[in-house]
Amino acid sequence: MPHVGLLFEIRGAETRPGEIVSIVGARPELGTWDPFDYKAAAKLQLRTGVQYPCWAMSAPVWIELGGDQAGFGFFDSEGASPEDRGDSWSADAQTPMVRGDSSEAEQVRGDSLEASSCSDAAEGAVCESILLEYKYLKDNNNTNTNNSDDDDDNNNSKDRRQLQDFPSIQWEDCIANRKVMIPAEHGSIWLVSDTKFNESSEPKVRQTTLAEVLLLRGNLDPEWTSNTHQDGDPPERTMPQLEDQSETPGSDATGCSSRVSHHTSSTIFRM
């Protein structure tokens, strides 16, 4: 299945000890607006570095590009959705759909994208982008997200009861849903950087590489780095040293530090 990878970071999210920052959005891969979807939650957690309050993902979340793409906000290089072009499609009724006219799509693309695969498209070819809706949230629920499948239903019911009695989730309730336009280029990885929690702003988007992703994960996840080295991989393979550090995701160029902080004890997870 074709897919694109996304790394999210927010450059200003102040938290209390034990709190973590996560992302949730209008896609199954983004939890479908359900912060208690524990099968997706671990992949959607952000980590912090010494330049706290900046938080960033240490591994990309992969968005599938399938036949139902129209229901998830796809637009071509002219800013037209498949519906605008007369393409037939059916969307999952339980999945929030992103709709918008061509002018809105063009504005989002122009304001947010610093790089786009559409610029290299052949003349006359249709280059599609995907419009995603999402929000950041703060979670002070210490429930283990690595439960076995047999316990998922019981844990979800328990945590939903806890949410009703003692809310543990802080939403970005002062702003509308965040939106970002990502080129639907199979295998590409994109860094989405936002300014501050609960404040509306246009995201900064740029394409990144697997080498940068490995470097970022090595910096934000020391346990993963240690385990990788113990398996016999040389450091230069697991944490490539790029010549231009200002261009790496999570560097000062995007607001997050490349060094590790012990501000939080968020759950360690593997790709």
ChimeraX attribute file (.defattr): number of C-alpha atoms within 10 A of each C-alpha:
attribute: neighborCount
match mode: 1-to-1
recipient: residues
	/A:1	8
	/A:2	12
	/A:3	17
	/A:4	20
	/A:5	21
	/A:6	21
	/A:7	24
	/A:8	26
	/A:9	32
	/A:10	27
	/A:11	22
	/A:12	19
	/A:13	20
	/A:14	16
	/A:15	16
	/A:16	11
	/A:17	10
	/A:18	13
	/A:19	19
	/A:20	26
	/A:21	28
	/A:22	25
	/A:23	23
	/A:24	25
	/A:25	22
	/A:26	20
	/A:27	19
	/A:28	16
	/A:29	17
	/A:30	25
	/A:31	21
	/A:32	17
	/A:33	18
	/A:34	14
	/A:35	20
	/A:36	18
	/A:37	17
	/A:38	19
	/A:39	16
	/A:40	19
	/A:41	19
	/A:42	18
	/A:43	24
	/A:44	25
	/A:45	26
	/A:46	24
	/A:47	27
	/A:48	32
	/A:49	22
	/A:50	16
	/A:51	19
	/A:52	19
	/A:53	19
	/A:54	26
	/A:55	29
	/A:56	28
	/A:57	28
	/A:58	30
	/A:59	25
	/A:60	20
	/A:61	20
	/A:62	18
	/A:63	20
	/A:64	18
	/A:65	18
	/A:66	11
	/A:67	11
	/A:68	15
	/A:69	19
	/A:70	22
	/A:71	20
	/A:72	22
	/A:73	22
	/A:74	27
	/A:75	32
	/A:76	21
	/A:77	20
	/A:78	13
	/A:79	22
	/A:80	20
	/A:81	25
	/A:82	18
	/A:83	16
	/A:84	12
	/A:85	10
	/A:86	8
	/A:87	9
	/A:88	9
	/A:89	12
	/A:90	10
	/A:91	14
	/A:92	10
	/A:93	8
	/A:94	7
	/A:95	14
	/A:96	17
	/A:97	18
	/A:98	17
	/A:99	17
	/A:100	17
	/A:101	13
	/A:102	17
	/A:103	12
	/A:104	13
	/A:105	26
	/A:106	18
	/A:107	12
	/A:108	19
	/A:109	24
	/A:110	11
	/A:111	14
	/A:112	20
	/A:113	19
	/A:114	11
	/A:115	15
	/A:116	19
	/A:117	15
	/A:118	17
	/A:119	10
	/A:120	8
	/A:121	12
	/A:122	9
	/A:123	7
	/A:124	7
	/A:125	10
	/A:126	13
	/A:127	20
	/A:128	24
	/A:129	26
	/A:130	25
	/A:131	22
	/A:132	20
	/A:133	22
	/A:134	19
	/A:135	21
	/A:136	27
	/A:137	20
	/A:138	22
	/A:139	20
	/A:140	16
	/A:141	17
	/A:142	12
	/A:143	10
	/A:144	10
	/A:145	18
	/A:146	15
	/A:147	12
	/A:148	10
	/A:149	9
	/A:150	8
	/A:151	10
	/A:152	16
	/A:153	11
	/A:154	10
	/A:155	18
	/A:156	14
	/A:157	12
	/A:158	11
	/A:159	18
	/A:160	13
	/A:161	12
	/A:162	13
	/A:163	14
	/A:164	9
	/A:165	9
	/A:166	11
	/A:167	14
	/A:168	16
	/A:169	17
	/A:170	13
	/A:171	17
	/A:172	17
	/A:173	12
	/A:174	10
	/A:175	13
	/A:176	13
	/A:177	15
	/A:178	18
	/A:179	20
	/A:180	21
	/A:181	27
	/A:182	31
	/A:183	25
	/A:184	25
	/A:185	19
	/A:186	14
	/A:187	11
	/A:188	18
	/A:189	23
	/A:190	21
	/A:191	26
	/A:192	23
	/A:193	24
	/A:194	23
	/A:195	19
	/A:196	17
	/A:197	23
	/A:198	18
	/A:199	14
	/A:200	15
	/A:201	14
	/A:202	15
	/A:203	22
	/A:204	18
	/A:205	25
	/A:206	18
	/A:207	20
	/A:208	19
	/A:209	14
	/A:210	13
	/A:211	15
	/A:212	19
	/A:213	24
	/A:214	18
	/A:215	26
	/A:216	24
	/A:217	24
	/A:218	24
	/A:219	21
	/A:220	27
	/A:221	23
	/A:222	14
	/A:223	14
	/A:224	18
	/A:225	19
	/A:226	12
	/A:227	11
	/A:228	17
	/A:229	15
	/A:230	10
	/A:231	8
	/A:232	8
	/A:233	13
	/A:234	12
	/A:235	14
	/A:236	9
	/A:237	13
	/A:238	17
	/A:239	21
	/A:240	17
	/A:241	13
	/A:242	12
	/A:243	8
	/A:244	7
	/A:245	15
	/A:246	12
	/A:247	15
	/A:248	22
	/A:249	32
	/A:250	36
	/A:251	16
	/A:252	14
	/A:253	12
	/A:254	22
	/A:255	22
	/A:256	25
	/A:257	24
	/A:258	22
	/A:259	17
	/A:260	17
	/A:261	17
	/A:262	10
	/A:263	18
	/A:264	16
	/A:265	13
	/A:266	17
	/A:267	15
	/A:268	15
	/A:269	15
	/A:270	9
	/A:271	8
